Amino acid sequence: MKRCSTADLRRLEIINLCDGARLGYACDFEFDREDAKILALVISGSNGIFGIGREDDIVIPWHKVECFGEDTILVRLSPADMSCCMCPRQKGKRFPF
């Protein structure tokens, strides 16, 4: 078993296997406090110019993560999955699954 920290995960670029898109880097993680399990990776949306026009965060369900490499995290997100993963930044539950 190879162990890694959240700091290690934040340095890995996230790539979508369905279209080869470079999605970015995980800035946050969603955890289930009762089961102590990771539920999702969160990629922060860009702030736009002077904070105007902020893009939505991308919240990737943990079950969509295929594998971890030396430099990347590979995920499998169809176009329908991508539209469900776009979430405005807000407190509390942010993903629809």
Secondary structure, DSSP 8 states (H G I E B T S, - for coil): -----HHHHHTSEEEETTT--EEEEEEEEEEETTTTEEEEEEE-----BTTBS---EEEEEGGGEEEE-SSEEEE---HHHHHHHEE---SS-----
